[in-house]
Amino acid sequence: MTENLQAEGGDAQAQKQRSLPRRMGCWALVIAWFLLMLLPCFCIALAINQEIVIPTGSVPGQHIRIWLIMEEDGRGVGISSASLVNSSENAVCVQTQTRFVLWAGRAEPVQSCECYQRASTDDAWSLVSIEAAQCGIADQE
């Protein structure tokens, strides 16, 4: 009788151990399904507004931008993201990387560097320079 109770307790423990990965897998599947269901909403918002901008910081140009490209020589979507480089309290450079997903035409990825400064932390940022290269390369030249 004690062996049966021990065997039942062992089965319950083994089932608990198996159920945790199953639960995690189910939650991952639910999240993936939810994101898939939101994709048409994202596409409709992009079609209506022509672009979606998500701010990622307080510096000008520090955002993620997704926009439609509808030109004669290219059709698709452009995606740009910015990251801070050479940042201090009153001076900062923003490295912007732009990639294109085109179904008509062709475009290469582009990188640019915009540097801003301000007199104090209360002042607004003012543009100092724009370079059509990576910030590290532009600063070394």
SENU-926170 format. One record per atom (N, C-alpha, C): residue number from 1; x, y, z. Coordinates in steps of 0.02 Angstrom, whole numbers, plus 50000, padded with zeros to 5 digits. Each point is the difference from the previous one (the first is absolute). Last residue first. Layout:
REM SENU-926170
<r><k>NUM</k><east>X</east><north>Y</north><up>Z</up></r>
...
REM end
This chain:
REM SENU-926170
<r><k>141</k><east>51892</east><north>53048</north><up>48043</up></r>
<r><k>141</k><east>50025</east><north>50031</north><up>49939</up></r>
<r><k>141</k><east>50013</east><north>50074</north><up>50008</up></r>
<r><k>140</k><east>49905</east><north>49857</north><up>50172</up></r>
<r><k>140</k><east>50070</east><north>49987</north><up>49990</up></r>
<r><k>140</k><east>50028</east><north>50035</north><up>49939</up></r>
<r><k>139</k><east>49766</east><north>50007</north><up>50060</up></r>
<r><k>139</k><east>50039</east><north>50035</north><up>50050</up></r>
<r><k>139</k><east>50075</east><north>49992</north><up>49989</up></r>
<r><k>138</k><east>49845</east><north>49884</north><up>49862</up></r>
<r><k>138</k><east>49995</east><north>50072</north><up>49986</up></r>
<r><k>138</k><east>50043</east><north>50039</north><up>50050</up></r>
<r><k>137</k><east>49978</east><north>49768</north><up>50030</up></r>
<r><k>137</k><east>50041</east><north>50014</north><up>49940</up></r>
<r><k>137</k><east>50000</east><north>50075</north><up>49986</up></r>
<r><k>136</k><east>49862</east><north>49924</north><up>50175</up></r>
<r><k>136</k><east>50070</east><north>49987</north><up>50017</up></r>
<r><k>136</k><east>50046</east><north>50016</north><up>49943</up></r>
<r><k>135</k><east>49764</east><north>50015</north><up>49965</up></r>
<r><k>135</k><east>50025</east><north>50052</north><up>50045</up></r>
<r><k>135</k><east>50074</east><north>49990</north><up>50017</up></r>
<r><k>134</k><east>49901</east><north>49915</north><up>49764</up></r>
<r><k>134</k><east>49995</east><north>49980</north><up>50070</up></r>
<r><k>134</k><east>50031</east><north>50054</north><up>50044</up></r>
<r><k>133</k><east>49909</east><north>50094</north><up>49774</up></r>
<r><k>133</k><east>50043</east><north>49943</north><up>50017</up></r>
<r><k>133</k><east>49988</east><north>49981</north><up>50072</up></r>
<r><k>132</k><east>49935</east><north>50208</north><up>49873</up></r>
<r><k>132</k><east>49972</east><north>49941</north><up>49965</up></r>
<r><k>132</k><east>50045</east><north>49940</north><up>50011</up></r>
<r><k>131</k><east>49953</east><north>50231</north><up>50157</up></r>
<r><k>131</k><east>50048</east><north>49963</north><up>49959</up></r>
<r><k>131</k><east>49965</east><north>49940</north><up>49969</up></r>
<r><k>130</k><east>49952</east><north>50253</north><up>50136</up></r>
<r><k>130</k><east>49970</east><north>49939</north><up>49971</up></r>
<r><k>130</k><east>50052</east><north>49969</north><up>49955</up></r>
<r><k>129</k><east>49993</east><north>50192</north><up>50224</up></r>
<r><k>129</k><east>50024</east><north>49973</north><up>49936</up></r>
<r><k>129</k><east>49960</east><north>49939</north><up>49979</up></r>
<r><k>128</k><east>49934</east><north>50154</north><up>50179</up></r>
<r><k>128</k><east>50068</east><north>50023</north><up>49988</up></r>
<r><k>128</k><east>50024</east><north>49977</north><up>49932</up></r>
<r><k>127</k><east>49749</east><north>50052</north><up>50134</up></r>
<r><k>127</k><east>50038</east><north>49958</north><up>49954</up></r>
<r><k>127</k><east>50068</east><north>50031</north><up>49986</up></r>
<r><k>126</k><east>49854</east><north>50025</north><up>50232</up></r>
<r><k>126</k><east>50009</east><north>50033</north><up>49935</up></r>
<r><k>126</k><east>50047</east><north>49957</north><up>49957</up></r>
<r><k>125</k><east>49823</east><north>49980</north><up>50235</up></r>
<r><k>125</k><east>50056</east><north>49975</north><up>49960</up></r>
<r><k>125</k><east>50004</east><north>50040</north><up>49935</up></r>
<r><k>124</k><east>49899</east><north>50112</north><up>50228</up></r>
<r><k>124</k><east>49981</east><north>49953</north><up>49947</up></r>
<r><k>124</k><east>50063</east><north>49979</north><up>49961</up></r>
<r><k>123</k><east>50007</east><north>50072</north><up>50267</up></r>
<r><k>123</k><east>49993</east><north>50027</north><up>49932</up></r>
<r><k>123</k><east>49979</east><north>49946</north><up>49951</up></r>
<r><k>122</k><east>50055</east><north>49963</north><up>50235</up></r>
<r><k>122</k><east>49933</east><north>50030</north><up>49992</up></r>
<r><k>122</k><east>49987</east><north>50025</north><up>49929</up></r>
<r><k>121</k><east>50212</east><north>49907</north><up>50076</up></r>
<r><k>121</k><east>49950</east><north>49947</north><up>49997</up></r>
<r><k>121</k><east>49929</east><north>50027</north><up>49992</up></r>
<r><k>120</k><east>50199</east><north>50146</north><up>49900</up></r>
<r><k>120</k><east>49988</east><north>49970</north><up>50065</up></r>
<r><k>120</k><east>49946</east><north>49947</north><up>49993</up></r>
<r><k>119</k><east>50095</east><north>50093</north><up>49804</up></r>
<r><k>119</k><east>50039</east><north>50037</north><up>50049</up></r>
<r><k>119</k><east>49993</east><north>49972</north><up>50070</up></r>
<r><k>118</k><east>49983</east><north>49848</north><up>49774</up></r>
<r><k>118</k><east>49960</east><north>50049</north><up>50035</up></r>
<r><k>118</k><east>50043</east><north>50033</north><up>50053</up></r>
<r><k>117</k><east>50008</east><north>49827</north><up>49755</up></r>
<r><k>117</k><east>50028</east><north>50026</north><up>50062</up></r>
<r><k>117</k><east>49951</east><north>50049</north><up>50031</up></r>
<r><k>116</k><east>50033</east><north>49785</north><up>49795</up></r>
<r><k>116</k><east>49962</east><north>50054</north><up>50032</up></r>
<r><k>116</k><east>50038</east><north>50024</north><up>50062</up></r>
<r><k>115</k><east>50028</east><north>49840</north><up>49753</up></r>
<r><k>115</k><east>50026</east><north>50020</north><up>50065</up></r>
<r><k>115</k><east>49964</east><north>50062</north><up>50025</up></r>
<r><k>114</k><east>49970</east><north>49778</north><up>49818</up></r>
<r><k>114</k><east>49980</east><north>50068</north><up>50015</up></r>
<r><k>114</k><east>50024</east><north>50017</north><up>50070</up></r>
<r><k>113</k><east>50038</east><north>49806</north><up>49789</up></r>
<r><k>113</k><east>50018</east><north>50021</north><up>50068</up></r>
<r><k>113</k><east>49980</east><north>50074</north><up>50008</up></r>
<r><k>112</k><east>49939</east><north>49762</north><up>49834</up></r>
<r><k>112</k><east>50017</east><north>50071</north><up>50006</up></r>
<r><k>112</k><east>50013</east><north>50016</north><up>50073</up></r>
<r><k>111</k><east>49961</east><north>49783</north><up>49801</up></r>
<r><k>111</k><east>50015</east><north>50021</north><up>50068</up></r>
<r><k>111</k><east>50016</east><north>50074</north><up>50000</up></r>
<r><k>110</k><east>49867</east><north>49796</north><up>49836</up></r>
<r><k>110</k><east>50032</east><north>50065</north><up>50008</up></r>
<r><k>110</k><east>50013</east><north>50014</north><up>50073</up></r>
<r><k>109</k><east>49942</east><north>49780</north><up>49808</up></r>
<r><k>109</k><east>49993</east><north>50030</north><up>50066</up></r>
<r><k>109</k><east>50043</east><north>50064</north><up>50005</up></r>
<r><k>108</k><east>49908</east><north>49930</north><up>49758</up></r>
<r><k>108</k><east>50050</east><north>49977</north><up>50048</up></r>
<r><k>108</k><east>49987</east><north>50032</north><up>50068</up></r>
<r><k>107</k><east>49826</east><north>49939</north><up>49785</up></r>
<r><k>107</k><east>50034</east><north>50052</north><up>50039</up></r>
<r><k>107</k><east>50047</east><north>49968</north><up>50050</up></r>
<r><k>106</k><east>49813</east><north>49953</north><up>49772</up></r>
<r><k>106</k><east>50055</east><north>49977</north><up>50040</up></r>
<r><k>106</k><east>50031</east><north>50059</north><up>50037</up></r>
<r><k>105</k><east>49751</east><north>49911</north><up>49860</up></r>
<r><k>105</k><east>50059</east><north>50042</north><up>50004</up></r>
<r><k>105</k><east>50052</east><north>49971</north><up>50046</up></r>
<r><k>104</k><east>49765</east><north>49926</north><up>50046</up></r>
<r><k>104</k><east>50013</east><north>50026</north><up>49933</up></r>
<r><k>104</k><east>50058</east><north>50048</north><up>50006</up></r>
<r><k>103</k><east>49936</east><north>49891</north><up>50189</up></r>
<r><k>103</k><east>49975</east><north>49948</north><up>49955</up></r>
<r><k>103</k><east>50003</east><north>50023</north><up>49928</up></r>
<r><k>102</k><east>50140</east><north>50063</north><up>50244</up></r>
<r><k>102</k><east>49966</east><north>50022</north><up>49939</up></r>
<r><k>102</k><east>49977</east><north>49940</north><up>49960</up></r>
<r><k>101</k><east>50102</east><north>50093</north><up>50243</up></r>
<r><k>101</k><east>49971</east><north>49938</north><up>49977</up></r>
<r><k>101</k><east>49957</east><north>50019</north><up>49940</up></r>
<r><k>100</k><east>50217</east><north>50124</north><up>50144</up></r>
<r><k>100</k><east>49942</east><north>50001</north><up>49956</up></r>
<r><k>100</k><east>49979</east><north>49929</north><up>49984</up></r>
<r><k>99</k><east>50147</east><north>50161</north><up>50200</up></r>
<r><k>99</k><east>49997</east><north>49941</north><up>49957</up></r>
<r><k>99</k><east>49935</east><north>50002</north><up>49960</up></r>
<r><k>98</k><east>50173</east><north>50166</north><up>50165</up></r>
<r><k>98</k><east>49939</east><north>49995</north><up>49960</up></r>
<r><k>98</k><east>50006</east><north>49939</north><up>49954</up></r>
<r><k>97</k><east>50113</east><north>50124</north><up>50237</up></r>
<r><k>97</k><east>50008</east><north>49947</north><up>49950</up></r>
<r><k>97</k><east>49933</east><north>49991</north><up>49965</up></r>
<r><k>96</k><east>50136</east><north>50197</north><up>50161</up></r>
<r><k>96</k><east>49937</east><north>49975</north><up>49971</up></r>
<r><k>96</k><east>50016</east><north>49949</north><up>49946</up></r>
<r><k>95</k><east>50117</east><north>50131</north><up>50227</up></r>
<r><k>95</k><east>50014</east><north>49958</north><up>49942</up></r>
<r><k>95</k><east>49935</east><north>49971</north><up>49975</up></r>
<r><k>94</k><east>50073</east><north>50223</north><up>50155</up></r>
<r><k>94</k><east>49949</east><north>49949</north><up>49988</up></r>
<r><k>94</k><east>50017</east><north>49964</north><up>49936</up></r>
<r><k>93</k><east>50132</east><north>50158</north><up>50203</up></r>
<r><k>93</k><east>49995</east><north>49983</north><up>49929</up></r>
<r><k>93</k><east>49951</east><north>49942</north><up>49993</up></r>
<r><k>92</k><east>50052</east><north>50212</north><up>50193</up></r>
<r><k>92</k><east>49983</east><north>49930</north><up>49983</up></r>
<r><k>92</k><east>50001</east><north>49992</north><up>49924</up></r>
<r><k>91</k><east>50040</east><north>50178</north><up>50236</up></r>
<r><k>91</k><east>50017</east><north>49986</north><up>49930</up></r>
<r><k>91</k><east>49987</east><north>49927</north><up>49986</up></r>
<r><k>90</k><east>49973</east><north>50098</north><up>50219</up></r>
<r><k>90</k><east>49979</east><north>50055</north><up>49957</up></r>
<r><k>90</k><east>50020</east><north>49992</north><up>49927</up></r>
<r><k>89</k><east>50040</east><north>49829</north><up>50171</up></r>
<r><k>89</k><east>49941</east><north>50035</north><up>50026</up></r>
<r><k>89</k><east>49974</east><north>50053</north><up>49953</up></r>
<r><k>88</k><east>50123</east><north>49802</north><up>49882</up></r>
<r><k>88</k><east>50016</east><north>50032</north><up>50064</up></r>
<r><k>88</k><east>49939</east><north>50040</north><up>50021</up></r>
<r><k>87</k><east>50077</east><north>49796</north><up>49801</up></r>
<r><k>87</k><east>49950</east><north>50038</north><up>50039</up></r>
<r><k>87</k><east>50032</east><north>50029</north><up>50063</up></r>
<r><k>86</k><east>50058</east><north>49856</north><up>49783</up></r>
<r><k>86</k><east>50038</east><north>50058</north><up>50027</up></r>
<r><k>86</k><east>49955</east><north>50046</north><up>50040</up></r>
<r><k>85</k><east>49846</east><north>49854</north><up>49877</up></r>
<r><k>85</k><east>50072</east><north>49987</north><up>49996</up></r>
<r><k>85</k><east>50034</east><north>50063</north><up>50026</up></r>
<r><k>84</k><east>49734</east><north>49876</north><up>49982</up></r>
<r><k>84</k><east>50045</east><north>50053</north><up>50023</up></r>
<r><k>84</k><east>50072</east><north>49976</north><up>49997</up></r>
<r><k>83</k><east>49792</east><north>49921</north><up>49835</up></r>
<r><k>83</k><east>50032</east><north>49984</north><up>50064</up></r>
<r><k>83</k><east>50049</east><north>50055</north><up>50017</up></r>
<r><k>82</k><east>49772</east><north>49932</north><up>49822</up></r>
<r><k>82</k><east>50054</east><north>50044</north><up>50022</up></r>
<r><k>82</k><east>50028</east><north>49975</north><up>50067</up></r>
<r><k>81</k><east>49854</east><north>49908</north><up>49763</up></r>
<r><k>81</k><east>50007</east><north>49998</north><up>50072</up></r>
<r><k>81</k><east>50061</east><north>50041</north><up>50019</up></r>
<r><k>80</k><east>49816</east><north>49942</north><up>49777</up></r>
<r><k>80</k><east>50059</east><north>50032</north><up>50027</up></r>
<r><k>80</k><east>49998</east><north>49996</north><up>50076</up></r>
<r><k>79</k><east>49881</east><north>49897</north><up>49756</up></r>
<r><k>79</k><east>50004</east><north>49992</north><up>50073</up></r>
<r><k>79</k><east>50064</east><north>50034</north><up>50024</up></r>
<r><k>78</k><east>49817</east><north>49980</north><up>49770</up></r>
<r><k>78</k><east>50064</east><north>50021</north><up>50028</up></r>
<r><k>78</k><east>49997</east><north>49994</north><up>50075</up></r>
<r><k>77</k><east>49862</east><north>49880</north><up>49778</up></r>
<r><k>77</k><east>49999</east><north>50028</north><up>50067</up></r>
<r><k>77</k><east>50071</east><north>50019</north><up>50020</up></r>
<r><k>76</k><east>49882</east><north>49980</north><up>49743</up></r>
<r><k>76</k><east>50013</east><north>49957</north><up>50057</up></r>
<r><k>76</k><east>49994</east><north>50037</north><up>50065</up></r>
<r><k>75</k><east>50053</east><north>50042</north><up>49718</up></r>
<r><k>75</k><east>49942</east><north>49994</north><up>50043</up></r>
<r><k>75</k><east>50017</east><north>49952</north><up>50056</up></r>
<r><k>74</k><east>50125</east><north>50156</north><up>49782</up></r>
<r><k>74</k><east>50002</east><north>49955</north><up>50057</up></r>
<r><k>74</k><east>49936</east><north>50002</north><up>50042</up></r>
<r><k>73</k><east>50049</east><north>50134</north><up>49799</up></r>
<r><k>73</k><east>50053</east><north>49950</north><up>49994</up></r>
<r><k>73</k><east>50005</east><north>49953</north><up>50061</up></r>
<r><k>72</k><east>49832</east><north>50175</north><up>49985</up></r>
<r><k>72</k><east>50000</east><north>49967</north><up>49935</up></r>
<r><k>72</k><east>50051</east><north>49943</north><up>49997</up></r>
<r><k>71</k><east>49904</east><north>50053</north><up>50241</up></r>
<r><k>71</k><east>50032</east><north>50041</north><up>49948</up></r>
<r><k>71</k><east>49996</east><north>49962</north><up>49933</up></r>
<r><k>70</k><east>49930</east><north>49974</north><up>50260</up></r>
<r><k>70</k><east>49959</east><north>49991</north><up>49940</up></r>
<r><k>70</k><east>50025</east><north>50048</north><up>49946</up></r>
<r><k>69</k><east>50047</east><north>49893</north><up>50264</up></r>
<r><k>69</k><east>50035</east><north>50030</north><up>49944</up></r>
<r><k>69</k><east>49959</east><north>49985</north><up>49938</up></r>
<r><k>68</k><east>49950</east><north>50013</north><up>50284</up></r>
<r><k>68</k><east>49988</east><north>49971</north><up>49934</up></r>
<r><k>68</k><east>50040</east><north>50038</north><up>49947</up></r>
<r><k>67</k><east>50071</east><north>49970</north><up>50269</up></r>
<r><k>67</k><east>49960</east><north>50038</north><up>49953</up></r>
<r><k>67</k><east>49993</east><north>49964</north><up>49933</up></r>
<r><k>66</k><east>50094</east><north>50004</north><up>50279</up></r>
<r><k>66</k><east>49982</east><north>49953</north><up>49946</up></r>
<r><k>66</k><east>49954</east><north>50039</north><up>49953</up></r>
<r><k>65</k><east>50185</east><north>50049</north><up>50220</up></r>
<r><k>65</k><east>49953</east><north>50025</north><up>49950</up></r>
<r><k>65</k><east>49989</east><north>49946</north><up>49946</up></r>
<r><k>64</k><east>50104</east><north>50060</north><up>50266</up></r>
<r><k>64</k><east>49994</east><north>49947</north><up>49950</up></r>
<r><k>64</k><east>49946</east><north>50023</north><up>49952</up></r>
<r><k>63</k><east>50166</east><north>50166</north><up>50151</up></r>
<r><k>63</k><east>49937</east><north>49965</north><up>49995</up></r>
<r><k>63</k><east>50007</east><north>49941</north><up>49951</up></r>
<r><k>62</k><east>50131</east><north>50230</north><up>50071</up></r>
<r><k>62</k><east>50008</east><north>49936</north><up>50035</up></r>
<r><k>62</k><east>49932</east><north>49965</north><up>50002</up></r>
<r><k>61</k><east>50040</east><north>50224</north><up>49911</up></r>
<r><k>61</k><east>50020</east><north>49946</north><up>49954</up></r>
<r><k>61</k><east>50009</east><north>49933</north><up>50033</up></r>
<r><k>60</k><east>50021</east><north>50206</north><up>50160</up></r>
<r><k>60</k><east>49967</east><north>50002</north><up>49934</up></r>
<r><k>60</k><east>50027</east><north>49944</north><up>49955</up></r>
<r><k>59</k><east>49997</east><north>49962</north><up>50265</up></r>
<r><k>59</k><east>50041</east><north>50035</north><up>49951</up></r>
<r><k>59</k><east>49964</east><north>50002</north><up>49933</up></r>
<r><k>58</k><east>49920</east><north>49882</north><up>50197</up></r>
<r><k>58</k><east>49984</east><north>50071</north><up>49999</up></r>
<r><k>58</k><east>50040</east><north>50040</north><up>49950</up></r>
<r><k>57</k><east>49920</east><north>49730</north><up>49978</up></r>
<r><k>57</k><east>50040</east><north>50042</north><up>50044</up></r>
<r><k>57</k><east>49981</east><north>50073</north><up>49992</up></r>
<r><k>56</k><east>49902</east><north>49820</north><up>49874</up></r>
<r><k>56</k><east>50039</east><north>49958</north><up>50044</up></r>
<r><k>56</k><east>50044</east><north>50041</north><up>50048</up></r>
<r><k>55</k><east>49757</east><north>50012</north><up>49828</up></r>
<r><k>55</k><east>50057</east><north>50033</north><up>50033</up></r>
<r><k>55</k><east>50036</east><north>49952</north><up>50047</up></r>
<r><k>54</k><east>49857</east><north>49949</north><up>49774</up></r>
<r><k>54</k><east>50001</east><north>49982</north><up>50071</up></r>
<r><k>54</k><east>50060</east><north>50033</north><up>50032</up></r>
<r><k>53</k><east>49837</east><north>50013</north><up>49761</up></r>
<r><k>53</k><east>50059</east><north>50023</north><up>50035</up></r>
<r><k>53</k><east>49993</east><north>49984</north><up>50074</up></r>
<r><k>52</k><east>49894</east><north>49939</north><up>49738</up></r>
<r><k>52</k><east>49991</east><north>49989</north><up>50071</up></r>
<r><k>52</k><east>50066</east><north>50019</north><up>50033</up></r>
<r><k>51</k><east>49862</east><north>50053</north><up>49747</up></r>
<r><k>51</k><east>50059</east><north>49987</north><up>50041</up></r>
<r><k>51</k><east>49979</east><north>49988</north><up>50072</up></r>
<r><k>50</k><east>49839</east><north>50029</north><up>49824</up></r>
<r><k>50</k><east>50060</east><north>49998</north><up>49957</up></r>
<r><k>50</k><east>50065</east><north>49991</north><up>50039</up></r>
<r><k>49</k><east>49752</east><north>49996</north><up>50066</up></r>
<r><k>49</k><east>50044</east><north>50055</north><up>50022</up></r>
<r><k>49</k><east>50063</east><north>50007</north><up>49957</up></r>
<r><k>48</k><east>49835</east><north>49828</north><up>49951</up></r>
<r><k>48</k><east>49962</east><north>50062</north><up>50010</up></r>
<r><k>48</k><east>50047</east><north>50058</north><up>50015</up></r>
<r><k>47</k><east>50090</east><north>49780</north><up>49974</up></r>
<r><k>47</k><east>49970</east><north>50022</north><up>49937</up></r>
<r><k>47</k><east>49964</east><north>50067</north><up>50007</up></r>
<r><k>46</k><east>50090</east><north>49896</north><up>50193</up></r>
<r><k>46</k><east>50054</east><north>50022</north><up>49956</up></r>
<r><k>46</k><east>49972</east><north>50026</north><up>49934</up></r>
<r><k>45</k><east>49851</east><north>49903</north><up>50153</up></r>
<r><k>45</k><east>50025</east><north>50064</north><up>50027</up></r>
<r><k>45</k><east>50055</east><north>50028</north><up>49956</up></r>
<r><k>44</k><east>49919</east><north>49788</north><up>49945</up></r>
<r><k>44</k><east>49949</east><north>50050</north><up>49986</up></r>
<r><k>44</k><east>50023</east><north>50068</north><up>50026</up></r>
<r><k>43</k><east>50138</east><north>49815</north><up>50047</up></r>
<r><k>43</k><east>50000</east><north>50015</north><up>49928</up></r>
<r><k>43</k><east>49949</east><north>50054</north><up>49982</up></r>
<r><k>42</k><east>50004</east><north>49918</north><up>50223</up></r>
<r><k>42</k><east>50062</east><north>50037</north><up>49985</up></r>
<r><k>42</k><east>50002</east><north>50021</north><up>49927</up></r>
<r><k>41</k><east>49827</east><north>49859</north><up>50065</up></r>
<r><k>41</k><east>49989</east><north>50067</north><up>50030</up></r>
<r><k>41</k><east>50061</east><north>50044</north><up>49986</up></r>
<r><k>40</k><east>50014</east><north>49772</north><up>49935</up></r>
<r><k>40</k><east>49956</east><north>50039</north><up>49956</up></r>
<r><k>40</k><east>49986</east><north>50071</north><up>50027</up></r>
<r><k>39</k><east>50132</east><north>49854</north><up>50139</up></r>
<r><k>39</k><east>50034</east><north>50019</north><up>49939</up></r>
<r><k>39</k><east>49954</east><north>50038</north><up>49951</up></r>
<r><k>38</k><east>49942</east><north>49889</north><up>50215</up></r>
<r><k>38</k><east>50008</east><north>50073</north><up>49999</up></r>
<r><k>38</k><east>50032</east><north>50025</north><up>49935</up></r>
<r><k>37</k><east>49971</east><north>49765</north><up>50045</up></r>
<r><k>37</k><east>49934</east><north>50030</north><up>49993</up></r>
<r><k>37</k><east>50003</east><north>50077</north><up>49998</up></r>
<r><k>36</k><east>50197</east><north>49877</north><up>50042</up></r>
<r><k>36</k><east>49978</east><north>49986</north><up>49932</up></r>
<r><k>36</k><east>49932</east><north>50032</north><up>49986</up></r>
<r><k>35</k><east>50083</east><north>50007</north><up>50219</up></r>
<r><k>35</k><east>50039</east><north>50045</north><up>49956</up></r>
<r><k>35</k><east>49980</east><north>49991</north><up>49927</up></r>
<r><k>34</k><east>49904</east><north>49853</north><up>50155</up></r>
<r><k>34</k><east>49975</east><north>50067</north><up>50013</up></r>
<r><k>34</k><east>50036</east><north>50051</north><up>49955</up></r>
<r><k>33</k><east>50077</east><north>49778</north><up>50000</up></r>
<r><k>33</k><east>49935</east><north>50004</north><up>49966</up></r>
<r><k>33</k><east>49971</east><north>50070</north><up>50007</up></r>
<r><k>32</k><east>50198</east><north>49953</north><up>50118</up></r>
<r><k>32</k><east>50013</east><north>50001</north><up>49928</up></r>
<r><k>32</k><east>49935</east><north>50007</north><up>49961</up></r>
<r><k>31</k><east>49980</east><north>49972</north><up>50231</up></r>
<r><k>31</k><east>50030</east><north>50065</north><up>49985</up></r>
<r><k>31</k><east>50014</east><north>50006</north><up>49925</up></r>
<r><k>30</k><east>49924</east><north>49792</north><up>50077</up></r>
<r><k>30</k><east>49946</east><north>50050</north><up>50007</up></r>
<r><k>30</k><east>50027</east><north>50070</north><up>49982</up></r>
<r><k>29</k><east>50156</east><north>49823</north><up>50009</up></r>
<r><k>29</k><east>49956</east><north>49993</north><up>49942</up></r>
<r><k>29</k><east>49943</east><north>50052</north><up>50002</up></r>
<r><k>28</k><east>50144</east><north>49988</north><up>50184</up></r>
<r><k>28</k><east>50037</east><north>50025</north><up>49943</up></r>
<r><k>28</k><east>49958</east><north>49997</north><up>49936</up></r>
<r><k>27</k><east>49911</east><north>49903</north><up>50195</up></r>
<r><k>27</k><east>50000</east><north>50073</north><up>50004</up></r>
<r><k>27</k><east>50039</east><north>50031</north><up>49942</up></r>
<r><k>26</k><east>50001</east><north>49766</north><up>50015</up></r>
<r><k>26</k><east>49932</east><north>50024</north><up>49984</up></r>
<r><k>26</k><east>49997</east><north>50076</north><up>50003</up></r>
<r><k>25</k><east>50199</east><north>49896</north><up>50068</up></r>
<r><k>25</k><east>49990</east><north>49993</north><up>49928</up></r>
<r><k>25</k><east>49933</east><north>50026</north><up>49978</up></r>
<r><k>24</k><east>50044</east><north>49991</north><up>50228</up></r>
<r><k>24</k><east>50042</east><north>50052</north><up>49970</up></r>
<r><k>24</k><east>49992</east><north>49998</north><up>49924</up></r>
<r><k>23</k><east>49894</east><north>49830</north><up>50121</up></r>
<r><k>23</k><east>49968</east><north>50065</north><up>50012</up></r>
<r><k>23</k><east>50039</east><north>50056</north><up>49967</up></r>
<r><k>22</k><east>50093</east><north>49786</north><up>49994</up></r>
<r><k>22</k><east>49940</east><north>50003</north><up>49957</up></r>
<r><k>22</k><east>49965</east><north>50067</north><up>50008</up></r>
<r><k>21</k><east>50185</east><north>49952</north><up>50140</up></r>
<r><k>21</k><east>50020</east><north>50016</north><up>49931</up></r>
<r><k>21</k><east>49940</east><north>50003</north><up>49952</up></r>
<r><k>20</k><east>49945</east><north>49941</north><up>50223</up></r>
<r><k>20</k><east>50030</east><north>50067</north><up>49996</up></r>
<r><k>20</k><east>50025</east><north>50016</north><up>49930</up></r>
<r><k>19</k><east>49911</east><north>49782</north><up>50059</up></r>
<r><k>19</k><east>49950</east><north>50050</north><up>49983</up></r>
<r><k>19</k><east>50030</east><north>50071</north><up>49996</up></r>
<r><k>18</k><east>50125</east><north>49800</north><up>50065</up></r>
<r><k>18</k><east>49985</east><north>50002</north><up>49928</up></r>
<r><k>18</k><east>49953</east><north>50057</north><up>49982</up></r>
<r><k>17</k><east>50053</east><north>49963</north><up>50226</up></r>
<r><k>17</k><east>50061</east><north>50019</north><up>49966</up></r>
<r><k>17</k><east>49988</east><north>50004</north><up>49924</up></r>
<r><k>16</k><east>49825</east><north>49923</north><up>50135</up></r>
<r><k>16</k><east>50012</east><north>50071</north><up>50013</up></r>
<r><k>16</k><east>50061</east><north>50024</north><up>49962</up></r>
<r><k>15</k><east>49954</east><north>49771</north><up>49996</up></r>
<r><k>15</k><east>49952</east><north>50036</north><up>49958</up></r>
<r><k>15</k><east>50007</east><north>50075</north><up>50010</up></r>
<r><k>14</k><east>50128</east><north>49856</north><up>50134</up></r>
<r><k>14</k><east>50025</east><north>49997</north><up>49931</up></r>
<r><k>14</k><east>49953</east><north>50039</north><up>49954</up></r>
<r><k>13</k><east>49933</east><north>49975</north><up>50222</up></r>
<r><k>13</k><east>50058</east><north>50044</north><up>49996</up></r>
<r><k>13</k><east>50029</east><north>50002</north><up>49929</up></r>
<r><k>12</k><east>49823</east><north>49853</north><up>50045</up></r>
<r><k>12</k><east>49976</east><north>50069</north><up>50005</up></r>
<r><k>12</k><east>50058</east><north>50049</north><up>49994</up></r>
<r><k>11</k><east>50051</east><north>49771</north><up>50008</up></r>
<r><k>11</k><east>49968</east><north>50017</north><up>49937</up></r>
<r><k>11</k><east>49975</east><north>50072</north><up>50000</up></r>
<r><k>10</k><east>50091</east><north>49914</north><up>50200</up></r>
<r><k>10</k><east>50053</east><north>50008</north><up>49949</up></r>
<r><k>10</k><east>49971</east><north>50019</north><up>49933</up></r>
<r><k>9</k><east>49852</east><north>49946</north><up>50175</up></r>
<r><k>9</k><east>50034</east><north>50064</north><up>50014</up></r>
<r><k>9</k><east>50054</east><north>50014</north><up>49949</up></r>
<r><k>8</k><east>49892</east><north>49792</north><up>49988</up></r>
<r><k>8</k><east>49954</east><north>50053</north><up>49980</up></r>
<r><k>8</k><east>50031</east><north>50069</north><up>50012</up></r>
<r><k>7</k><east>50120</east><north>49813</north><up>50073</up></r>
<r><k>7</k><east>49998</east><north>50000</north><up>49927</up></r>
<r><k>7</k><east>49954</east><north>50055</north><up>49975</up></r>
<r><k>6</k><east>50010</east><north>49962</north><up>50230</up></r>
<r><k>6</k><east>50063</east><north>50029</north><up>49977</up></r>
<r><k>6</k><east>50001</east><north>50005</north><up>49924</up></r>
<r><k>5</k><east>49817</east><north>49894</north><up>50098</up></r>
<r><k>5</k><east>49999</east><north>50071</north><up>50016</up></r>
<r><k>5</k><east>50063</east><north>50035</north><up>49976</up></r>
<r><k>4</k><east>49988</east><north>49765</north><up>49977</up></r>
<r><k>4</k><east>49952</east><north>50033</north><up>49955</up></r>
<r><k>4</k><east>49998</east><north>50075</north><up>50012</up></r>
<r><k>3</k><east>50128</east><north>49867</north><up>50145</up></r>
<r><k>3</k><east>50032</east><north>50005</north><up>49934</up></r>
<r><k>3</k><east>49955</east><north>50035</north><up>49950</up></r>
<r><k>2</k><east>49919</east><north>49951</north><up>50214</up></r>
<r><k>2</k><east>50045</east><north>50057</north><up>50002</up></r>
<r><k>2</k><east>50036</east><north>50009</north><up>49933</up></r>
<r><k>1</k><east>49864</east><north>49813</north><up>50024</up></r>
<r><k>1</k><east>49959</east><north>50059</north><up>50000</up></r>
<r><k>1</k><east>50044</east><north>50063</north><up>50000</up></r>
REM end
